[in-house]
Amino acid sequence: MSDAISALLRAVTAVREQIPRGELTVASVQRLLEAAERVCTEAGGMDGKPAEPGAPPAKAAKTAAQESKRQEARRRWAKIAAENEKEQRRIGSTAE
C-alpha cells in the first residue's frame, strides 16, 4: 500500500472518529481532502489542472463535473467542520 493511501486511510479514520463526538474540525477535513488529492494524483486521476483545450468535449465535461462535485463536497465538509467547532466553543463556554 502506498504512503498516500495509508495517509488517506488514517485521515478517513480520524474524521470518522471525530464526527460522532462532535470534534470534527476544519483542519481534520483539510487533511482528509489533501490526502485524497494525493491519492488521486498518484493514481493519475487528477493532476490539479483543468482539461486541455484539445481534449474531447465529453472528457472535458466529465472532468469539470467531477471537479465541481469535489468542490461542493469540500464546501459541505468545511461547513460541517465549522459548525462543529462553533458547537464545541459553545459547549466549552457554557461548561465554565
N, C-alpha and C positions, 0 to 999 in steps of 0.2 A: 504494500500500500504506500502510495507516495506521501511525502510530507504534507503536501497541500490537502490531500484527502483526510489525513489524520487531523490536521488543524481544523478542517471543516467539521469533522465529526465531534471534536472537542467543543467547538463553538456551538454546534447544534445542541449538544448535551447541556452545556451551560445555560443556554437560553431556555430550553425546555424545563430545566430545574428551577429557573427564576420565575417563570410565568405563574405557577400556582401559588408561590409565596408572595407574589406582588413585588418582586425585586427586579423586574426587567428594566434595564437602563438603556439609554441611547448608545452608550459605549459598547454594551454587550451585543446589541443589534448590529452596530457598525462592524464589530469584529466578525460577526457571523457573515455579513454581506461581503466583507473583504476576503474572507476565507473562501466563500462561494465563488467570487470572481476569480480568485487564483486558480481554483479547480477548473473553472470553465476555460480560462486562458490556457492552462496546461493541456486541456483536452482539445484545444483548437476550436472550441465552440464560440469563443468570444474574444476579440482582440482589443476591445475598447474603442474601436473606430467605426464610423458609420460605413454602410455598404459603399463599395466603389461605384463611381458613376457608370461604368460599363457593365455592372452586374445585371443579370436578368431581373426584370421588374418583380417577378414573384419572389425571388430571393431577397431583393431589397425590401419589399413589403413585409416579408416574414421577419427579417432582421429588425425592421422598425417596430413591428408589432411586439416582438419579444422584448426589445429594449423598453418599450412603453410599459409592458407588463412588469418588467423588473423595477422600473422607476416607481410605478404605482405601489408595488409591494414594499419598496423601501420607504415610501411615504407612510404607508399603513403601519409598518413596524416602528418607524420613528414616532408616529403619533401615539401608538400603544406605549412605547417606552417613556415618552414624555408624560403621558397620563399617569403611568405607574410611579414615576419619580415625584410628581406632584402629590399623589396619594401618600407616598412614603413620607414626604415632608410634612403633610397634614397630620398624619398619624403620629409622627415624631413630635410635632409641636403640641399636640393635644395630650401626649403622654407625659410631658414635662410639668 
